[in-house]
Amino acid sequence: METTQATDNQRTIETEAIYLENTLLRVFGVLFCHDPKRARSRTRNIEINRGVAEKHITVRLDPEYAQPGPFAHKVAMAVIRKQSRFGSPAQKQISFSQRELMRLAGRKIWGGRDSEELIRALRQIRYTHVIAQFKKEDRFVEHDFSIFNEVLIERRNSATDPITACTVVIADPIIQSLNDKHFTCLNHVLMQELSSVATAFYMRLFYHFSIPFDGKHLNRVSFKKRYDDICLEWLGGLTVLKYRSDIIRDQLGSHLDQLVRVGFLRSYDISPAETREGFVIAFRPGARFASDYQTFYVRRHQGDFQFNFHDESQAIGEPHQVAYLFVEKRTGQKRDGIPYVSSRDVETAKELLRSLPLSQMEDFLDFALSEARRTRFDLQTLGGVKQYLNSYFQTSDRRATEKAKASAKLVQEAEEQLKSDYAAYLRTAAGKLLESRPAHERATIEDLARAKARPPVGGTGFLSNTFYELERTRLTIDRYPGEVLSFDLWKERTTR
């Protein structure tokens, strides 16, 4: 029974931490298939922890784009790496320039084919849904989200031009979990040395080795898992082979040997399973795991990693947001239906952002489009809105005043409605309270109310019934203080 072995390497090892959110750590193994041909043919749902009601995850693949493959995995890890370099709090919007895209794709020349391959990978991730169901205290919670909440594409002029930049917006549940420190630290420098399959093994094994490791007794740490479960849960549905020799020679051996050579694994062993047909793979960590563990979990606390936040959000991400927002408002299309924005519009967006903050841009675009419609000017590009900047600034004070007045009116109307509702509550509560009292107490209050509500000599009885109801309510509340809620207490309970 073969076992691959390596000598511990004590040399100085470079590290660069990336933070992979713990749910993604598990989802990535199912989401990305490391067999490109098999990935293109898979569109069915994939389930993790089937039958476990308290923690169940379903990955719903998109029928058009199919399962993300090795290149999509590379793209996803590049996004995670760049997000990690921004530090804490976790950044939601990650942008890439054309030069970064070329490096990401491993290309020296950037053409249409490379660009479309990247777009397909981004959309494979964007349109794959993760449905997480788990028990939280005494109730069940379900999150349905895409890892990439939005993908914004910039091309120079036309739909056939290569991508010049892109922005990826990461889903809120992932951001929240990262900020809550629910992540695993991994060494990106090491991952760059590995194949995509070896990278998938490294990500999962680092997590499983870290749980029992005390920082000292490395020889006591090991981890075992069924080979067929590894193919499904770690490698995205890789074909399960029948024979051990085929597994080593044709499928996993070269990748696991790579982990041994770099010192992450001391050894691995593939042996027949004891309980049912199939194989189990046993893993033992090497010196490079121990070194990275010391760096990420002992010498420095996970939450202490800090990096300088670059201004790429302002340089790329925010202009993309503005350019897409303009197309949305001009055409009525939803953002997912907009294939790209032009570099010319993105450059205009940068100019606008020098005059207006992103938070004010939607209001300005609404104003510009309204003015354009009023003069029957057909706005086709973002450059056309620049002419409305001066009038927007000139009328901003007036519009702010009108907005403040409108808000104040709404507040006043809401307060008046509350008072009207409270008066109705008083009538109902006082009526019920009076009905619960002895007959002689009711008669006393009703007689007093009629006397107060009686019209003067020579007057009419118009509105006397209304006055009677008001007096009866007032007298009942005065006679039995504390039995009816005050306005403040009623308002608090009503608006809670």
C-alpha positions as CSV (number, residue, x, y, z in Angstrom):
1,M,0.0,0.0,0.0
2,E,1.8,3.1,-1.3
3,T,2.3,6.2,0.9
4,T,3.9,9.3,-0.5
5,Q,6.3,11.0,2.0
6,A,8.3,14.3,2.1
7,T,11.1,15.6,4.3
8,D,10.1,18.7,6.4
9,N,11.4,21.9,4.9
10,Q,12.6,24.4,7.5
11,R,13.4,27.2,5.1
12,T,11.8,30.7,5.5
13,I,8.4,30.6,3.8
14,E,6.6,33.6,2.3
15,T,3.0,34.2,3.2
16,E,0.2,36.4,2.0
17,A,-3.1,35.9,3.9
18,I,-6.4,35.7,2.1
19,Y,-9.6,35.4,4.1
20,L,-12.1,32.9,2.8
21,E,-15.5,33.1,4.5
22,N,-16.4,29.8,6.1
23,T,-19.6,29.1,4.2
24,L,-17.8,29.8,0.9
25,L,-15.0,27.4,2.0
26,R,-17.6,24.6,1.9
27,V,-19.6,26.0,-1.1
28,F,-16.5,26.4,-3.3
29,G,-15.8,22.7,-3.2
30,V,-19.2,21.9,-4.6
31,L,-19.6,25.0,-6.8
32,F,-16.4,24.6,-9.0
33,C,-15.9,21.5,-11.0
34,H,-12.2,20.9,-11.7
35,D,-12.9,18.9,-14.9
36,P,-13.7,21.5,-17.6
37,K,-15.6,19.1,-19.9
38,R,-17.7,17.7,-17.1
39,A,-18.5,21.2,-15.8
40,R,-19.9,22.3,-19.2
41,S,-22.5,19.5,-19.1
42,R,-23.7,20.0,-15.5
43,T,-26.8,22.1,-14.7
44,R,-28.6,20.3,-12.0
45,N,-28.8,21.3,-8.3
46,I,-26.1,20.1,-6.0
47,E,-26.8,19.5,-2.3
48,I,-24.5,19.5,0.7
49,N,-25.5,17.8,3.9
50,R,-28.5,16.2,2.3
51,G,-31.0,15.1,5.0
52,V,-29.4,17.2,7.7
53,A,-32.2,19.7,8.6
54,E,-30.2,22.0,10.8
55,K,-27.5,22.8,8.3
56,H,-28.3,22.3,4.6
57,I,-26.9,24.0,1.5
58,T,-28.1,23.7,-2.1
59,V,-26.1,25.1,-5.0
60,R,-28.5,25.9,-7.9
61,L,-26.6,26.0,-11.2
62,D,-27.7,28.2,-14.1
63,P,-29.0,26.2,-17.0
64,E,-27.4,28.6,-19.6
65,Y,-24.0,29.0,-18.1
66,A,-23.7,25.5,-16.4
67,Q,-21.3,24.7,-13.6
68,P,-18.2,27.0,-13.1
69,G,-15.0,25.3,-14.0
70,P,-11.3,25.7,-13.2
71,F,-10.9,29.1,-14.8
72,A,-14.0,30.5,-12.9
73,H,-12.4,29.1,-9.7
74,K,-9.2,31.1,-10.5
75,V,-11.3,34.3,-11.1
76,A,-13.2,33.8,-7.8
77,M,-10.0,33.4,-5.9
78,A,-8.5,36.5,-7.5
79,V,-11.6,38.5,-6.2
80,I,-11.2,37.0,-2.8
81,R,-7.5,37.8,-2.7
82,K,-8.0,41.4,-3.7
83,Q,-10.8,41.9,-1.2
84,S,-8.5,40.4,1.5
85,R,-5.8,43.0,0.7
86,F,-8.3,45.8,1.4
87,G,-8.5,44.6,5.0
88,S,-11.2,45.2,7.6
89,P,-14.1,46.1,7.4
90,A,-14.6,43.8,4.4
91,Q,-15.0,45.7,1.1
92,K,-18.1,44.8,-0.9
93,Q,-17.1,46.3,-4.2
94,I,-14.0,44.9,-5.9
95,S,-12.7,46.4,-9.2
96,F,-10.2,45.3,-11.8
97,S,-8.4,47.3,-14.4
98,Q,-7.5,45.8,-17.9
99,R,-3.9,45.1,-16.8
100,E,-5.2,43.2,-13.8
101,L,-7.6,41.3,-16.0
102,M,-4.8,40.2,-18.3
103,R,-2.7,39.0,-15.3
104,L,-5.7,37.3,-13.9
105,A,-6.4,35.4,-17.1
106,G,-2.7,34.6,-17.5
107,R,-2.6,36.3,-20.9
108,K,0.1,38.4,-22.5
109,I,-2.2,39.6,-25.2
110,W,-5.8,40.6,-24.4
111,G,-8.3,39.9,-27.1
112,G,-12.0,39.2,-27.6
113,R,-11.8,35.5,-26.9
114,D,-10.0,36.1,-23.6
115,S,-12.5,38.7,-22.7
116,E,-15.5,36.5,-23.4
117,E,-14.0,33.6,-21.5
118,L,-13.7,35.9,-18.5
119,I,-17.2,37.2,-18.8
120,R,-18.6,33.7,-19.0
121,A,-16.7,32.8,-15.8
122,L,-18.0,35.9,-14.0
123,R,-21.5,35.1,-15.1
124,Q,-21.3,31.5,-14.1
125,I,-20.5,32.6,-10.6
126,R,-23.0,35.5,-10.7
127,Y,-26.0,33.4,-11.8
128,T,-25.3,30.4,-9.6
129,H,-27.4,30.6,-6.4
130,V,-26.5,29.4,-3.0
131,I,-29.4,28.5,-0.8
132,A,-28.3,28.0,2.9
133,Q,-30.9,26.7,5.4
134,F,-29.8,26.4,9.0
135,K,-31.3,26.4,12.5
136,K,-30.8,29.6,14.5
137,E,-31.8,29.3,18.2
138,D,-35.5,28.1,18.0
139,R,-36.2,28.9,14.3
140,F,-35.0,28.0,10.8
141,V,-33.4,30.6,8.6
142,E,-32.9,30.5,4.8
143,H,-30.5,32.7,2.8
144,D,-30.8,32.6,-1.0
145,F,-27.9,34.6,-2.6
146,S,-25.4,34.7,-5.4
147,I,-21.7,35.0,-4.3
148,F,-21.4,37.9,-6.8
149,N,-24.4,40.1,-6.3
150,E,-23.5,42.2,-9.3
151,V,-21.0,42.2,-12.2
152,L,-20.4,45.5,-13.9
153,I,-18.6,45.4,-17.3
154,E,-16.8,48.2,-19.1
155,R,-16.0,47.9,-22.9
156,R,-14.4,50.6,-25.0
157,N,-17.2,51.3,-27.4
158,S,-19.1,48.3,-28.6
159,A,-20.3,44.9,-27.5
160,T,-17.5,43.2,-29.5
161,D,-14.7,45.2,-27.9
162,P,-12.7,43.4,-25.1
163,I,-13.4,44.3,-21.5
164,T,-11.4,47.3,-20.3
165,A,-12.4,47.0,-16.6
166,C,-15.0,45.3,-14.4
167,T,-16.4,45.6,-10.9
168,V,-17.7,42.7,-8.8
169,V,-20.1,43.4,-6.0
170,I,-20.0,40.6,-3.3
171,A,-23.2,39.4,-1.5
172,D,-24.2,41.0,1.8
173,P,-24.3,37.7,3.8
174,I,-20.6,37.1,2.9
175,I,-19.6,40.6,3.9
176,Q,-21.4,40.3,7.2
177,S,-19.8,37.0,8.0
178,L,-16.4,38.3,7.1
179,N,-16.9,41.3,9.4
180,D,-18.0,38.9,12.2
181,K,-14.6,37.1,11.7
182,H,-16.1,33.9,10.4
183,F,-13.3,33.1,7.9
184,T,-10.3,30.8,7.4
185,C,-6.9,32.3,6.7
186,L,-5.1,30.8,3.7
187,N,-1.7,31.4,2.1
188,H,-2.0,32.9,-1.3
189,V,1.7,32.6,-2.1
190,L,1.5,28.9,-1.6
191,M,-1.7,28.7,-3.7
192,Q,0.0,30.3,-6.6
193,E,2.4,27.3,-6.8
194,L,-0.5,24.8,-7.0
195,S,-2.8,23.4,-9.7
196,S,-6.5,24.1,-9.3
197,V,-7.2,20.6,-7.9
198,A,-4.3,20.9,-5.4
199,T,-5.6,24.3,-4.4
200,A,-9.0,22.8,-3.7
201,F,-7.4,20.2,-1.5
202,Y,-5.2,22.8,0.3
203,M,-8.2,25.0,1.1
204,R,-10.2,22.2,2.8
205,L,-7.3,20.5,4.4
206,F,-5.9,23.6,6.0
207,Y,-9.3,24.1,7.7
208,H,-9.6,20.5,8.9
209,F,-6.0,20.4,10.1
210,S,-6.4,23.7,12.0
211,I,-9.3,22.4,14.2
212,P,-7.3,19.7,16.2
213,F,-3.9,21.4,15.9
214,D,-2.6,22.9,19.2
215,G,0.4,24.7,17.6
216,K,2.9,22.1,18.9
217,H,2.1,18.5,18.3
218,L,2.0,18.2,14.5
219,N,2.4,14.4,14.5
220,R,-0.9,14.0,16.3
221,V,-2.9,15.7,13.5
222,S,-4.4,13.7,10.6
223,F,-7.6,13.8,8.6
224,K,-9.5,11.1,6.7
225,K,-12.3,11.4,4.2
226,R,-14.0,9.1,1.6
227,Y,-12.7,9.5,-1.9
228,D,-16.2,9.6,-3.5
229,D,-17.2,12.4,-1.0
230,I,-14.1,14.3,-1.9
231,C,-15.0,14.1,-5.6
232,L,-18.4,15.6,-4.8
233,E,-17.8,18.0,-1.9
234,W,-14.3,19.2,-2.6
235,L,-13.8,18.9,-6.3
236,G,-17.2,19.9,-7.7
237,G,-18.4,16.5,-8.9
238,L,-15.2,15.0,-10.3
239,T,-15.7,11.5,-11.8
240,V,-15.4,8.7,-9.2
241,L,-12.9,6.1,-10.5
242,K,-13.1,2.4,-9.5
243,Y,-9.5,1.5,-9.1
244,R,-6.9,2.9,-6.8
245,S,-4.1,2.8,-9.5
246,D,-6.3,5.0,-11.8
247,I,-7.0,7.5,-9.0
248,I,-3.3,7.9,-8.4
249,R,-2.0,7.8,-12.0
250,D,-4.8,9.5,-13.9
251,Q,-6.6,11.8,-11.4
252,L,-5.4,12.9,-8.0
253,G,-1.9,11.5,-7.5
254,S,0.0,14.3,-9.3
255,H,-1.9,17.0,-7.4
256,L,-1.4,15.4,-4.0
257,D,2.2,14.9,-4.8
258,Q,2.5,18.6,-5.5
259,L,1.2,19.3,-1.9
260,V,3.8,17.0,-0.6
261,R,6.6,18.6,-2.6
262,V,5.8,22.1,-1.3
263,G,5.7,20.8,2.3
264,F,2.0,21.3,3.0
265,L,1.4,17.6,3.3
266,R,3.8,15.2,5.1
267,S,2.0,12.2,3.5
268,Y,-1.3,10.9,2.1
269,D,-2.6,7.4,1.8
270,I,-5.4,5.9,-0.3
271,S,-6.8,2.7,1.1
272,P,-10.0,0.6,0.8
273,A,-12.9,1.8,2.9
274,E,-13.9,-0.5,5.8
275,T,-17.7,0.1,5.9
276,R,-18.7,0.0,2.3
277,E,-17.2,-0.2,-1.2
278,G,-14.8,2.6,-2.2
279,F,-11.7,4.3,-0.8
280,V,-10.7,6.5,2.0
281,I,-7.8,9.0,1.7
282,A,-5.8,9.8,4.9
283,F,-3.8,13.1,5.1
284,R,-1.1,14.2,7.4
285,P,0.1,17.8,7.6
286,G,3.6,18.9,6.9
287,A,5.9,21.7,8.0
288,R,4.4,24.3,5.7
289,F,1.0,23.9,7.2
290,A,2.6,24.4,10.7
291,S,4.5,27.5,9.6
292,D,1.3,29.1,8.1
293,Y,-0.7,28.2,11.1
294,Q,1.8,29.9,13.4
295,T,1.7,33.0,11.2
296,F,-2.1,33.3,10.8
297,Y,-3.4,31.9,14.1
298,V,-0.6,32.2,16.7
299,R,1.7,35.1,16.0
300,R,-1.1,37.4,14.9
301,H,-4.8,37.2,15.7
302,Q,-7.1,36.9,12.6
303,G,-8.7,40.2,13.4
304,D,-5.4,42.0,13.5
305,F,-4.7,41.8,9.8
306,Q,-4.9,45.3,8.3
307,F,-4.0,46.6,4.8
308,N,-4.2,50.1,3.4
309,F,-7.4,50.6,1.5
310,H,-6.7,51.6,-2.1
311,D,-8.7,54.3,-3.9
312,E,-9.7,51.8,-6.7
313,S,-13.3,52.1,-5.6
314,Q,-13.3,55.8,-6.6
315,A,-11.1,55.1,-9.7
316,I,-13.2,52.2,-11.2
317,G,-16.0,50.9,-9.0
318,E,-17.9,54.2,-8.4
319,P,-17.7,55.3,-12.1
320,H,-19.1,51.9,-13.1
321,Q,-22.0,52.4,-10.6
322,V,-22.8,55.8,-12.1
323,A,-22.6,54.6,-15.7
324,Y,-24.9,51.7,-15.0
325,L,-27.3,53.8,-13.1
326,F,-27.6,56.2,-16.0
327,V,-28.4,53.3,-18.4
328,E,-31.0,52.0,-15.9
329,K,-32.7,55.3,-15.6
330,R,-32.6,56.1,-19.3
331,T,-33.8,52.8,-20.6
332,G,-35.8,51.3,-17.7
333,Q,-33.7,48.1,-17.9
334,K,-32.7,46.3,-14.8
335,R,-29.0,46.2,-14.1
336,D,-28.6,42.5,-14.8
337,G,-30.0,43.2,-18.3
338,I,-27.3,45.8,-19.2
339,P,-24.5,43.9,-20.9
340,Y,-21.8,46.6,-20.5
341,V,-21.1,50.3,-20.4
342,S,-18.7,52.2,-22.6
343,S,-15.4,53.6,-21.5
344,R,-16.5,57.0,-22.7
345,D,-19.5,56.9,-20.2
346,V,-17.2,55.7,-17.5
347,E,-14.8,58.6,-18.1
348,T,-17.7,61.0,-17.9
349,A,-18.8,59.4,-14.7
350,K,-15.4,60.1,-13.2
351,E,-15.8,63.8,-14.2
352,L,-19.2,63.9,-12.6
353,L,-17.9,62.3,-9.4
354,R,-15.4,65.1,-9.1
355,S,-18.4,67.5,-8.7
356,L,-20.9,65.3,-6.9
357,P,-20.6,62.5,-4.4
358,L,-22.0,59.0,-5.4
359,S,-24.8,59.4,-2.8
360,Q,-26.1,62.5,-4.7
361,M,-25.8,61.0,-8.2
362,E,-29.2,59.4,-8.4
363,D,-30.9,62.6,-7.5
364,F,-28.8,64.5,-10.2
365,L,-29.6,61.9,-12.9
366,D,-33.3,62.1,-12.1
367,F,-33.1,65.9,-12.4
368,A,-31.1,65.8,-15.7
369,L,-33.4,63.3,-17.3
370,S,-36.5,65.3,-16.3
371,E,-35.0,68.5,-17.7
372,A,-34.1,66.6,-20.9
373,R,-37.6,65.3,-21.3
374,R,-39.0,68.8,-20.7
375,T,-37.0,70.2,-23.6
376,R,-37.5,67.0,-25.7
377,F,-33.7,66.3,-25.8
378,D,-32.9,62.6,-26.4
379,L,-30.1,61.8,-24.0
380,Q,-28.1,58.9,-25.4
381,T,-24.8,59.1,-23.5
382,L,-23.8,60.1,-20.0
383,G,-21.9,63.1,-21.5
384,G,-25.2,64.7,-22.3
385,V,-26.1,65.2,-18.6
386,K,-23.1,67.4,-17.9
387,Q,-24.9,70.5,-19.3
388,Y,-27.4,70.2,-16.4
389,L,-24.9,70.4,-13.6
390,N,-25.0,74.2,-13.2
391,S,-28.8,74.3,-13.1
392,Y,-28.8,71.4,-10.7
393,F,-26.6,73.3,-8.3
394,Q,-28.5,76.6,-8.8
395,T,-31.8,74.9,-7.9
396,S,-30.5,72.6,-5.3
397,D,-31.3,75.0,-2.4
398,R,-34.9,75.5,-3.7
399,R,-35.3,71.7,-4.2
400,A,-33.9,71.0,-0.7
401,T,-36.3,73.5,0.8
402,E,-39.2,72.0,-1.0
403,K,-38.1,68.5,0.0
404,A,-37.8,69.6,3.6
405,K,-41.3,71.2,3.5
406,A,-42.8,68.0,1.9
407,S,-41.1,65.9,4.6
408,A,-42.4,68.2,7.4
409,K,-45.9,68.0,5.9
410,L,-45.7,64.2,5.9
411,V,-44.6,64.2,9.5
412,Q,-47.4,66.6,10.4
413,E,-50.0,64.5,8.6
414,A,-48.7,61.3,10.3
415,E,-48.9,63.0,13.7
416,E,-52.5,64.2,13.0
417,Q,-53.4,60.7,11.9
418,L,-52.0,59.3,15.1
419,K,-54.0,61.7,17.2
420,S,-57.2,60.7,15.2
421,D,-56.4,57.0,15.8
422,Y,-55.8,57.7,19.5
423,A,-59.2,59.4,19.8
424,A,-60.9,56.4,18.3
425,Y,-59.0,54.2,20.7
426,L,-60.1,56.3,23.6
427,R,-63.8,56.0,22.6
428,T,-63.6,52.3,22.2
429,A,-61.5,51.7,25.4
430,A,-63.7,54.1,27.5
431,G,-66.9,52.4,26.1
432,K,-65.6,48.9,27.1
433,L,-64.5,50.2,30.5
434,L,-67.9,51.8,31.2
435,E,-69.7,48.6,30.2
436,S,-67.7,46.7,32.8
437,R,-68.9,48.9,35.6
438,P,-72.0,48.5,37.8
439,A,-75.2,50.0,36.5
440,H,-75.4,52.9,39.0
441,E,-71.9,54.0,38.1
442,R,-72.7,54.0,34.4
443,A,-75.9,55.9,35.0
444,T,-74.1,58.6,36.9
445,I,-71.5,59.2,34.2
446,E,-74.1,59.0,31.4
447,D,-76.4,61.6,33.2
448,L,-73.5,64.0,33.6
449,A,-72.5,63.6,30.0
450,R,-76.1,64.3,28.8
451,A,-76.3,67.4,31.0
452,K,-73.0,68.7,29.5
453,A,-74.1,67.9,26.0
454,R,-77.7,69.4,26.3
455,P,-78.1,72.3,23.9
456,P,-78.9,75.8,25.4
457,V,-82.5,77.1,25.6
458,G,-83.6,78.1,22.1
459,G,-80.7,76.2,20.5
460,T,-80.8,73.1,18.4
461,G,-79.8,69.6,19.1
462,F,-77.4,69.4,16.2
463,L,-74.1,67.7,17.2
464,S,-75.5,66.9,20.7
465,N,-74.9,63.2,20.2
466,T,-71.3,63.9,19.3
467,F,-70.8,66.1,22.3
468,Y,-72.5,63.4,24.5
469,E,-70.0,60.7,23.3
470,L,-67.0,63.0,23.9
471,E,-68.2,63.9,27.4
472,R,-68.9,60.3,28.3
473,T,-65.4,59.3,27.2
474,R,-63.8,62.2,29.1
475,L,-65.8,61.5,32.3
476,T,-65.0,57.8,32.2
477,I,-61.3,58.3,31.8
478,D,-61.3,60.9,34.6
479,R,-63.3,58.7,36.9
480,Y,-61.0,55.6,36.4
481,P,-57.5,57.0,35.9
482,G,-54.9,54.4,34.8
483,E,-57.4,52.1,33.1
484,V,-56.7,53.6,29.7
485,L,-53.3,54.0,28.0
486,S,-51.8,57.5,27.7
487,F,-51.0,58.8,24.3
488,D,-47.3,58.2,24.6
489,L,-47.7,54.7,25.8
490,W,-50.3,53.9,23.1
491,K,-48.1,55.4,20.4
492,E,-45.1,53.3,21.6
493,R,-47.1,50.1,21.5
494,T,-48.8,51.0,18.2
495,T,-45.7,52.0,16.3
496,R,-43.4,49.3,17.7
